[in-house]
């Protein structure tokens, strides 16, 4: 490949205070105290070489109790031998989004900085669950560091543009220590330690948002030589059945875009309070149990998190303004995996549903809203504000537009080279645009694509790809028959082989004017209220709320009390709030449900629902 001259790296991350020397390696030592709901210990940062002169190091923190900071002149694991130099430090005024800058004055000769600290029970990244909130009889802890919550459980450079390797020792305290397994986004044990002590090593450099920790009563089952599943014992058998095709997904991914470079690929099925569908933590993807349906119909989510092992974990958005570089590539990659495994017709259904989500999000945001640009401007705001369908689906459509323009073979070759060339590095929007136009596109193709309109224009440019699904055409025909007066029972014979995606398209296609009697006929025929599929329930409940179909009320309340996935919660609470007397009802449910939700969800729902008490 010819040499390319890319623009310089972007200016400082607007969501990070971090400054000072590079920190290529972290040693983390923590105790996990379920009784106090705290982590306590030390974060030891290694510099690349001893400092030639005194300097200031600035790290990100939020709500941490800093106990002391020390400097050492070597890179050794400082347990006893070398005397520590106490460091002066200061914390800035707290910012509600960014937290506090921790400023450390480092003397010349410093090569290692150790910070002793502890978290607070309300640390935003950490969710402490009682046994009643799990599938078993033991407490559970999990972290969610993305986007900028790693700073709530350790002092760090909390920017996706800063990478480091790490090792960690985690000790679980309390009488249950020998029954609880600790996992991190690193090399993991498959069995519990009697003394509750676990050791981890991540030899590949990762950004802070990919730091992850989970502790619970977990068992392990292998899926292949390099893949397996961790889950609570009551969930494990169902999880193994659901995720049995993971090795095929890994093989398909490697055939598309090069080798998997993270060693093991394991899954951890979390309790239902997990706020996302999945989180692509290296070596152990965290997944929601809401995708366990018994028929493997929602495993495209696993393909998505696996694809992040290349787009995001390997080549990472430099700042959260460039979030589309993680997610747009990953959605495109996910659907290519599903196409390779299940055929084009299946992938087309996923694409049509994704585009429908995108259109809905753009309608909510409004035409011309800068929030519909791919390149975001999130300075001064929580980067979670940008984690919506624009980055995912508009980003995917950009890649589909490039595919239509240059053909799949050329695009696949480009993406494979892109992942290889920029592996374990960060990428921003300007540098990617320059690389794309220099390496892949001819001047005529670049003009036809009109990349600025995609990156910095609202909505979708003229001529954006539009997906079609032959299988959804048959669903549309069934919807037309229903609208013409055909009773639901007459449609049973054509729906027996429908996939989850076809049922979701069907529910989305039902008119908002349906009455409670109409929904009763549908429910008696198709048993939506009793569905074990969270995606279908999330599409069904807004219809029942709008029509006042009260037999669904108990199912809706159970769903809101037990499921913590923000994707479902926000639209369901909005639909509930839109009903007569809905605010009081929503607040009553929310008061009961809120302890089961992660802060990622409550940060949105507190404002939406109000009256959380």
Phi and psi in degrees as a GROMACS rama.xvg file:
@    title "Ramachandran Plot"
@    xaxis  label "Phi"
@    yaxis  label "Psi"
@TYPE xy
-69.8668  152.861  UNK-2
-65.6274  144.927  UNK-3
-125.253  141.848  UNK-4
-104.308  105.307  UNK-5
-94.3383  155.935  UNK-6
-59.6928  160.817  UNK-7
-64.6813  162.393  UNK-8
-59.2677  155.149  UNK-9
-69.1195  164.481  UNK-10
-64.7169  179.427  UNK-11
-54.9637  146.133  UNK-12
-63.4305  123.132  UNK-13
-68.6925  -9.80963  UNK-14
-107.962  17.0706  UNK-15
-140.167  138.035  UNK-16
-84.9953  -10.8629  UNK-17
-57.7084  131.52  UNK-18
-148.257  163.13  UNK-19
108.461  -163.654  UNK-20
-63.8098  155.035  UNK-21
-63.5444  147.146  UNK-22
-124.829  85.3923  UNK-23
-76.091  -12.447  UNK-24
-148.833  142.91  UNK-25
-121.237  134.883  UNK-26
-112.772  120.446  UNK-27
-115.11  132.318  UNK-28
-131.514  116.3  UNK-29
-137.254  147.441  UNK-30
-108.141  144.05  UNK-31
-109.594  114.79  UNK-32
-114.906  98.9754  UNK-33
-68.1101  -31.7968  UNK-34
-63.6095  -42.0367  UNK-35
-94.7801  -9.41359  UNK-36
55.8014  50.2405  UNK-37
-138.241  154.293  UNK-38
-106.626  139.939  UNK-39
-143.177  144.896  UNK-40
157.594  -135.382  UNK-41
-146.555  148.762  UNK-42
-113.159  118.596  UNK-43
-110.236  116.706  UNK-44
-102.827  129.994  UNK-45
-99.7962  131.785  UNK-46
-85.9382  161.438  UNK-47
-66.1781  -31.6245  UNK-48
-158.646  160.928  UNK-49
-57.725  142.034  UNK-50
-67.1033  131.103  UNK-51
-73.9882  -20.2123  UNK-52
-152.546  162.091  UNK-53
-61.5462  145.375  UNK-54
-154.957  172.283  UNK-55
-107.005  133.157  UNK-56
-110.528  130.719  UNK-57
-119.398  128.204  UNK-58
-121.574  162.005  UNK-59
-90.5011  135.976  UNK-60
-142.17  160.032  UNK-61
-153.377  117.287  UNK-62
61.6426  27.0516  UNK-63
-92.1324  148.395  UNK-64
-94.948  105.68  UNK-65
-86.0387  124.378  UNK-66
-97.4621  -44.3308  UNK-67
-165.765  163.335  UNK-68
-135.018  140.056  UNK-69
-137.292  153.235  UNK-70
-120.469  149.372  UNK-71
-133.703  156.363  UNK-72
-98.0257  2.16442  UNK-73
-129.86  172.966  UNK-74
-97.2405  11.5247  UNK-75
-65.9806  164.192  UNK-76
-80.4793  101.087  UNK-77
-81.3927  89.4014  UNK-78
-99.2388  -31.5823  UNK-79
-153.656  -43.2303  UNK-80
-64.8154  -53.2873  UNK-81
-85.3559  135.076  UNK-82
-69.1506  139.31  UNK-83
-89.9099  147.297  UNK-84
-101.93  116.577  UNK-85
-64.4304  135.908  UNK-86
-106.607  141.608  UNK-87
-80.3695  142.849  UNK-88
-147.896  162.251  UNK-89
-147.988  147.319  UNK-90
-108.945  135.6  UNK-91
-75.642  171.434  UNK-92
-60.7336  133.587  UNK-93
-62.8432  138.7  UNK-94
-110.489  135.783  UNK-95
-62.66  -24.2007  UNK-96
-100.164  -49.1299  UNK-97
-87.2457  -14.9528  UNK-98
79.7477  -136.112  UNK-99
-129.615  139.626  UNK-100
-78.207  130.895  UNK-101
-101.53  111.481  UNK-102
-99.9823  124.384  UNK-103
-120.812  130.565  UNK-104
-94.7746  111.45  UNK-105
-98.9228  129.345  UNK-106
-77.5593  161.501  UNK-107
-56.41  143.959  UNK-108
92.2287  -9.5614  UNK-109
-65.5519  131.063  UNK-110
-123.009  -15.1724  UNK-111
-138.761  137.065  UNK-112
-124.153  125.253  UNK-113
-116.334  129.765  UNK-114
-120.017  117.317  UNK-115
-88.8307  135.408  UNK-116
-161.302  174.056  UNK-117
-147.138  156.594  UNK-118
-89.7522  169.368  UNK-119
-101.748  155.385  UNK-120
-57.2149  -28.0242  UNK-121
-93.7009  14.5014  UNK-122
-50.6333  127.655  UNK-123
-65.8148  -29.0721  UNK-124
-76.5742  -22.9826  UNK-125
-98.0646  133.446  UNK-126
-119.64  117.009  UNK-127
-97.8959  118.991  UNK-128
-111.358  136.204  UNK-129
-76.6616  163.64  UNK-130
-53.8264  -35.0802  UNK-131
-65.5286  -19.2685  UNK-132
-95.0959  7.59495  UNK-133
-117.728  -177.005  UNK-134
-91.6616  7.85692  UNK-135
-138.202  -144.388  UNK-136
-123.947  22.3194  UNK-137
-132.092  155.881  UNK-138
-70.777  168.267  UNK-139
-145.728  144.672  UNK-140
-131.926  135.631  UNK-141
-142.981  155.322  UNK-142
-106.831  155.219  UNK-143
-138.179  98.3217  UNK-144
-85.9981  -26.363  UNK-145
-73.0662  137.277  UNK-146
-90.9354  -47.4723  UNK-147
-130.386  44.6137  UNK-148
-104.297  -3.31775  UNK-149
-58.9648  -33.3128  UNK-150
-65.9002  -12.5721  UNK-151
-86.9679  -6.13931  UNK-152
-129.871  0.900956  UNK-153
-165.353  148.009  UNK-154
-72.7242  126.572  UNK-155
-160.761  164.96  UNK-156
-79.5548  95.9397  UNK-157
-91.7074  67.6489  UNK-158
-136.382  138.137  UNK-159
-64.8623  -15.1687  UNK-160
-85.8162  -2.73482  UNK-161
-113.555  124.821  UNK-162
-120.373  152.891  UNK-163
-158.499  151.996  UNK-164
-84.3692  164.669  UNK-165
-152.982  158.511  UNK-166
-133.899  153.364  UNK-167
-150.301  148.569  UNK-168
-120.913  125.545  UNK-169
-123.919  126.126  UNK-170
-115.916  125.573  UNK-171
-90.1042  124.547  UNK-172
-91.9907  163.851  UNK-173
102.057  171.115  UNK-174
-66.0772  -19.5994  UNK-175
-95.2462  9.79927  UNK-176
-54.2399  -37.6964  UNK-177
-76.6669  -6.48299  UNK-178
-105.724  -9.27007  UNK-179
-107.246  131.875  UNK-180
-100.379  134.257  UNK-181
-103.711  137.168  UNK-182
-128.965  148.812  UNK-183
-135.324  173.418  UNK-184
-78.3794  65.8443  UNK-185
-161.739  -166.977  UNK-186
-70.2927  128.899  UNK-187
-122.184  153.195  UNK-188
-78.9332  155.862  UNK-189
-107.188  3.68978  UNK-190
-145.171  158.892  UNK-191
-73.5083  154.779  UNK-192
-104.719  131.753  UNK-193
-59.4904  -34.4237  UNK-194
-88.6276  0.760072  UNK-195
73.5219  13.8368  UNK-196
-105.687  133.606  UNK-197
-132.378  144.013  UNK-198
-120.933  137.988  UNK-199
-131.576  152.869  UNK-200
-146.685  126.237  UNK-201
-119.586  100.733  UNK-202
-79.0868  -11.8947  UNK-203
-96.0237  139.565  UNK-204
-70.5043  132.153  UNK-205
-130.085  153.667  UNK-206
-79.4161  164.76  UNK-207
-62.8143  -31.038  UNK-208
-67.5916  -12.9309  UNK-209
-97.72  8.19227  UNK-210
-74.6356  132.006  UNK-211
-146.468  147.808  UNK-212
-142.748  138.332  UNK-213
-141.259  142.403  UNK-214
-137.955  125.927  UNK-215
-172.688  178.961  UNK-216
-80.4514  98.6879  UNK-217
-127.114  142.941  UNK-218
-114.819  162.969  UNK-219
-124.397  143.202  UNK-220
-136.805  131.671  UNK-221
-73.778  145.589  UNK-222
-107.876  -25.6874  UNK-223
-165.102  -173.375  UNK-224
-64.2912  -27.1191  UNK-225
-119.746  5.73072  UNK-226
-135.968  148.062  UNK-227
-160.49  179.943  UNK-228
-133.681  130.877  UNK-229
-103.981  139.526  UNK-230
-163.332  161.618  UNK-231
-61.6286  146.629  UNK-232
-52.3721  -38.0943  UNK-233
-68.5843  -17.914  UNK-234
-104.914  -19.319  UNK-235
-59.193  -47.2007  UNK-236
-59.7285  -44.6926  UNK-237
-65.937  -37.7233  UNK-238
-66.1349  -42.0316  UNK-239
-59.9559  -44.7603  UNK-240
-62.1952  -40.5413  UNK-241
-69.3116  -36.1701  UNK-242
-108.613  23.4541  UNK-243
-64.6331  -18.4288  UNK-244
-95.3447  14.1501  UNK-245
-60.5698  -42.5679  UNK-246
-60.9311  -37.831  UNK-247
-63.1365  -36.0486  UNK-248
-65.4785  -42.8541  UNK-249
-62.6707  -44.53  UNK-250
-61.553  -44.4506  UNK-251
-61.4119  -40.2622  UNK-252
-62.3374  -44.7479  UNK-253
-64.9586  -36.9807  UNK-254
-64.7378  -31.5227  UNK-255
-77.4306  -52.3108  UNK-256
-137.175  24.5112  UNK-257
103.118  174.85  UNK-258
-66.8619  147.752  UNK-259
-75.3617  125.802  UNK-260
-114.572  22.8237  UNK-261
-119.655  15.7519  UNK-262
75.7004  -109.361  UNK-263
-80.0761  151.685  UNK-264
-127.011  98.9561  UNK-265
-110.833  160.823  UNK-266
-116.651  144.569  UNK-267
-120.304  115.504  UNK-268
-83.963  116.129  UNK-269
-90.5269  167.364  UNK-270
-60.6418  166.614  UNK-271
-67.0746  -12.8551  UNK-272
-76.5442  -8.20457  UNK-273
-54.1806  128.526  UNK-274
-79.9028  -9.36501  UNK-275
-122.492  171.036  UNK-276
-68.8842  -43.2218  UNK-277
-160.086  163.214  UNK-278
-137.326  125.732  UNK-279
-80.5688  40.8941  UNK-280
-56.6757  129.022  UNK-281
-54.9469  139.618  UNK-282
75.4804  -28.4185  UNK-283
-146.844  97.8152  UNK-284
-70.9369  130.923  UNK-285
-86.113  131.722  UNK-286
-131.839  152.751  UNK-287
-80.1787  143.604  UNK-288
-72.0679  -8.0727  UNK-289
-68.6482  -9.0368  UNK-290
-93.7601  -0.575678  UNK-291
-86.6507  101.923  UNK-292
-112.899  -11.7527  UNK-293
93.3397  -15.2892  UNK-294
-121.036  8.92171  UNK-295
58.8476  28.6339  UNK-296
-83.0352  -12.1421  UNK-297
-117.067  18.6309  UNK-298
-77.4574  0.146411  UNK-299
-60.8881  -24.4796  UNK-300
-62.3724  -39.0225  UNK-301
-65.1563  -40.7438  UNK-302
-59.6204  -37.0803  UNK-303
-64.4399  -49.5742  UNK-304
-65.967  -36.5442  UNK-305
-62.435  -43.4658  UNK-306
-59.0607  -29.7372  UNK-307
-61.6749  -19.8405  UNK-308
-60.8493  -19.6668  UNK-309
-104.177  -60.1182  UNK-310
-92.8311  97.7418  UNK-311
127.899  -63.2098  UNK-312
-75.993  -38.0029  UNK-313
-86.6751  -52.9896  UNK-314
-115.602  118.918  UNK-315
-115.218  141.502  UNK-316
-57.5972  133.502  UNK-317
-67.0489  -38.1123  UNK-318
-138.606  171.733  UNK-319
-74.1423  -11.108  UNK-320
-67.3855  -19.9796  UNK-321
-104.287  24.0782  UNK-322
-56.1864  -29.7839  UNK-323
-61.8407  -26.5699  UNK-324
-66.5997  -30.7785  UNK-325
-73.755  -54.0337  UNK-326
-85.9973  -35.3846  UNK-327
-62.6536  -45.6642  UNK-328
-61.1918  -40.3648  UNK-329
-68.9803  -39.9503  UNK-330
-64.1001  -43.7836  UNK-331
-59.8666  -45.9307  UNK-332
-63.2354  -45.713  UNK-333
-54.4203  -45.5669  UNK-334
-74.0235  -26.6629  UNK-335
-68.8877  -38.5821  UNK-336
-61.6044  -47.4775  UNK-337
-66.307  -34.8096  UNK-338
-64.3773  -42.2606  UNK-339
-65.6962  -34.4573  UNK-340
-85.1343  -38.4358  UNK-341
-123.588  -0.536165  UNK-342
100.36  161.708  UNK-343
-64.4731  -36.7128  UNK-344
-62.2789  -36.799  UNK-345
-68.4315  -46.4589  UNK-346
-63.1296  -33.9726  UNK-347
-62.6687  -37.6534  UNK-348
-62.4782  -43.79  UNK-349
-61.1277  -40.2493  UNK-350
-66.9191  -41.7319  UNK-351
-63.7751  -43.4108  UNK-352
-63.2198  -40.2257  UNK-353
-63.6555  -41.9856  UNK-354
-66.5978  -34.4033  UNK-355
-64.4549  -41.3442  UNK-356
-60.6893  -41.2444  UNK-357
-62.8392  -45.9546  UNK-358
-61.5244  -39.6335  UNK-359
-63.9286  -43.9397  UNK-360
-63.826  -41.795  UNK-361
-65.5948  -36.062  UNK-362
-65.2005  -40.8255  UNK-363
-64.6498  -40.899  UNK-364
-75.1093  -31.3267  UNK-365
98.9597  142.497  UNK-366
-61.3096  136.929  UNK-367
83.5855  -2.91266  UNK-368
-69.0764  126.425  UNK-369
-58.1322  -19.6259  UNK-370
-66.8947  -11.8301  UNK-371
-92.2142  2.34319  UNK-372
-73.9501  152.566  UNK-373
-71.546  -46.1559  UNK-374
-77.6538  119.311  UNK-375
-95.7913  163.75  UNK-376
-131.626  84.9363  UNK-377
-102.66  7.48663  UNK-378
-55.8289  133.527  UNK-379
83.73  -1.58217  UNK-380
-126.057  160.242  UNK-381
-68.3966  126.877  UNK-382
-61.6788  -18.5932  UNK-383
-58.0422  -22.4863  UNK-384
-61.2552  -24.6019  UNK-385
-96.6683  2.03479  UNK-386
-88.9918  73.14  UNK-387
-135.756  -170.364  UNK-388
-68.0472  -14.9159  UNK-389
-61.4631  -53.7186  UNK-390
-59.8953  -41.9058  UNK-391
-72.6209  -59.699  UNK-392
-87.0494  -37.9891  UNK-393
-68.03  -37.748  UNK-394
-61.1503  -42.2012  UNK-395
-63.0042  -42.0103  UNK-396
-62.9128  -34.6323  UNK-397
-59.908  -45.2506  UNK-398
-66.437  -35.5868  UNK-399
-66.1062  -36.1189  UNK-400
-64.6831  -40.0785  UNK-401
-65.8494  -40.3038  UNK-402
-59.6244  -44.3461  UNK-403
-63.1001  -32.8849  UNK-404
-77.1024  -42.7437  UNK-405
-111.976  -11.5011  UNK-406
91.7601  151.508  UNK-407
-62.1623  -43.9407  UNK-408
-57.4559  -43.8094  UNK-409
-67.2612  -42.6243  UNK-410
-65.4964  -42.7911  UNK-411
-61.4473  -41.4759  UNK-412
-62.212  -40.9776  UNK-413
-63.9591  -47.4807  UNK-414
-64.4264  -41.2051  UNK-415
-60.4788  -43.9995  UNK-416
-68.5114  -37.0886  UNK-417
-60.3724  -48.0677  UNK-418
-64.0498  -38.2237  UNK-419
-72.0667  -42.8511  UNK-420
-70.3907  -36.7034  UNK-421
-108.393  22.9654  UNK-422
-58.2512  135.024  UNK-423
61.6124  32.5273  UNK-424
-130.876  169.103  UNK-425
-103.748  158.055  UNK-426
-139.456  135.696  UNK-427
-111.376  170.887  UNK-428
-63.9149  -43.3837  UNK-429
-65.0693  -42.5271  UNK-430
-67.2916  -37.5247  UNK-431
-65.6793  -43.5316  UNK-432
-60.1493  -41.4274  UNK-433
-65.3505  -43.1963  UNK-434
-63.4248  -43.7511  UNK-435
-60.6096  -47.4059  UNK-436
-74.0264  -28.2356  UNK-437
-79.5817  -35.3812  UNK-438
-99.4295  -36.7011  UNK-439
-106.775  -47.209  UNK-440
-92.0998  138.798  UNK-441
-75.6978  162.853  UNK-442
-55.2504  -39.0665  UNK-443
-66.5049  -39.8944  UNK-444
-68.2215  -38.6674  UNK-445
-63.3158  -39.9401  UNK-446
-65.1848  -41.7348  UNK-447
-67.4026  -38.1177  UNK-448
-67.5451  -39.4611  UNK-449
58.9386  61.7638  UNK-450
-56.9454  -39.2131  UNK-451
-56.5697  -35.1546  UNK-452
-66.8489  -33.4354  UNK-453
-72.3027  -44.0679  UNK-454
-79.6789  -40.4407  UNK-455
-125.887  18.7069  UNK-456
-113.534  154.03  UNK-457
-77.1742  157.158  UNK-458
59.5711  -146.18  UNK-459
-112.945  136.36  UNK-460
-64.1654  156.233  UNK-461
-57.1259  139.944  UNK-462
83.0097  9.42233  UNK-463
-60.7601  144.666  UNK-464
-57.66  147.029  UNK-465
-128.137  122.74  UNK-466
-79.6235  151.597  UNK-467
-130.014  147.369  UNK-468
-133.165  119.025  UNK-469
-64.2536  -37.238  UNK-470
-68.5924  -33.4682  UNK-471
-73.0561  -25.4444  UNK-472
-60.5108  -37.7141  UNK-473
-68.3441  -35.8157  UNK-474
-65.2165  -41.5641  UNK-475
-61.8828  -36.2586  UNK-476
-64.773  -38.6817  UNK-477
-66.0681  -39.9453  UNK-478
-62.9735  -39.1163  UNK-479
-64.3926  -39.6465  UNK-480
-64.8267  -40.6479  UNK-481
-62.8959  -43.5685  UNK-482
-64.2826  -27.475  UNK-483
-83.5065  -0.873153  UNK-484
110.368  -0.492241  UNK-485
-65.5269  128.16  UNK-486
-68.2953  149.888  UNK-487
-56.0367  -33.1753  UNK-488
-61.2635  -27.3486  UNK-489
-77.0614  -8.24831  UNK-490
-99.1785  -6.5534  UNK-491
-57.1017  -40.621  UNK-492
-66.3798  -23.1986  UNK-493
-96.5548  -4.22213  UNK-494
-106.37  -3.03543  UNK-495
-62.3308  -29.0914  UNK-496
-104.755  12.1197  UNK-497
-66.9362  142.149  UNK-498
-82.5956  170.887  UNK-499
-56.3679  -38.1626  UNK-500
-66.9197  -37.5638  UNK-501
-67.7131  -39.8755  UNK-502
-65.3551  -38.2608  UNK-503
-64.1471  -41.946  UNK-504
-63.3176  -38.294  UNK-505
-61.8781  -49.2976  UNK-506
-64.364  -39.1097  UNK-507
-66.1004  -27.1835  UNK-508
-86.3714  -7.52324  UNK-509
-68.8303  139.726  UNK-510
-70.6866  149.158  UNK-511
-70.886  -6.6953  UNK-512
-89.3118  1.5574  UNK-513
-61.2245  140.498  UNK-514
-90.5126  172.588  UNK-515
-61.0692  -36.6187  UNK-516
-64.8057  -39.5267  UNK-517
-60.3105  -45.9575  UNK-518
-68.0839  -32.9402  UNK-519
-60.4622  -44.4291  UNK-520
-61.0308  -42.4526  UNK-521
-64.7951  -40.8939  UNK-522
-68.8172  -42.1209  UNK-523
-61.6393  -35.3834  UNK-524
-80.8401  -43.5385  UNK-525
-112.726  -5.23736  UNK-526
58.9267  46.9693  UNK-527
-64.7455  -40.948  UNK-528
-58.5625  -31.1118  UNK-529
-94.2981  6.8477  UNK-530
-63.279  142.938  UNK-531
-95.8201  9.90079  UNK-532
-101.448  112.123  UNK-533
-63.9341  -35.2406  UNK-534
-62.7187  -40.5736  UNK-535
-71.234  -41.0324  UNK-536
-61.5713  -40.073  UNK-537
-65.7379  -26.5504  UNK-538
-85.1351  -26.474  UNK-539
-79.9926  -43.0746  UNK-540
-61.9978  -38.92  UNK-541
-59.616  -32.7365  UNK-542
-66.7092  -42.921  UNK-543
-68.6989  -36.1414  UNK-544
-66.5182  -43.4903  UNK-545
-63.3022  -37.6319  UNK-546
-89.686  -9.03887  UNK-547
71.0475  36.2991  UNK-548
-83.1116  91.545  UNK-549
-67.2956  -25.7198  UNK-550
-59.3324  -16.2724  UNK-551
-88.4464  -7.8462  UNK-552
-61.0051  -43.9275  UNK-553
-65.2456  -39.5634  UNK-554
-65.5253  -40.1139  UNK-555
-63.4234  -46.266  UNK-556
-62.9457  -42.212  UNK-557
-60.1041  -41.9402  UNK-558
-61.401  -47.9966  UNK-559
-67.9177  -30.1078  UNK-560
-75.835  -26.0461  UNK-561
-112.699  -23.8327  UNK-562
-100.298  128.06  UNK-563
-107.908  11.2574  UNK-564
-74.8789  116.508  UNK-565
-59.5319  -34.0541  UNK-566
-54.2326  -36.4694  UNK-567
-87.4177  -39.6491  UNK-568
-65.452  -45.2734  UNK-569
-61.3315  -52.3344  UNK-570
-66.3444  -30.3871  UNK-571
-71.7155  -42.1277  UNK-572
-65.4399  -36.7569  UNK-573
-62.2285  -43.3892  UNK-574
-64.6165  -38.0269  UNK-575
-66.7333  -41.7404  UNK-576
-63.2243  -25.6765  UNK-577
-80.8363  -4.15251  UNK-578
-92.3754  158.077  UNK-579
-58.706  127.328  UNK-580
71.1811  12.6633  UNK-581
-69.1862  -32.5676  UNK-582
-64.8858  -44.7732  UNK-583
-63.5758  -41.7805  UNK-584
-65.8422  -42.9874  UNK-585
-62.4457  -42.099  UNK-586
-67.3491  -36.1007  UNK-587
-63.8621  -45.9607  UNK-588
-65.8683  -42.113  UNK-589
-64.3055  -37.878  UNK-590
-59.2032  -38.6573  UNK-591
-76.3367  -36.0316  UNK-592
-83.6527  -27.725  UNK-593
-54.0009  -40.0737  UNK-594
-60.8151  -18.8553  UNK-595
-90.1886  -6.09665  UNK-596
-96.5285  145.075  UNK-597
-75.6942  158.771  UNK-598
-60.6768  -27.8979  UNK-599
-58.6232  -36.0712  UNK-600
-82.1836  -45.2693  UNK-601
-67.1891  -26.9507  UNK-602
-62.0746  -28.2308  UNK-603
-88.8766  -44.1925  UNK-604
-74.8383  -29.1826  UNK-605
-56.8565  -43.3298  UNK-606
-74.7418  -38.914  UNK-607
-68.554  -49.1397  UNK-608
-86.9079  -43.471  UNK-609
70.127  166.347  UNK-610
63.7503  30.7856  UNK-611
-69.7416  -18.2162  UNK-612
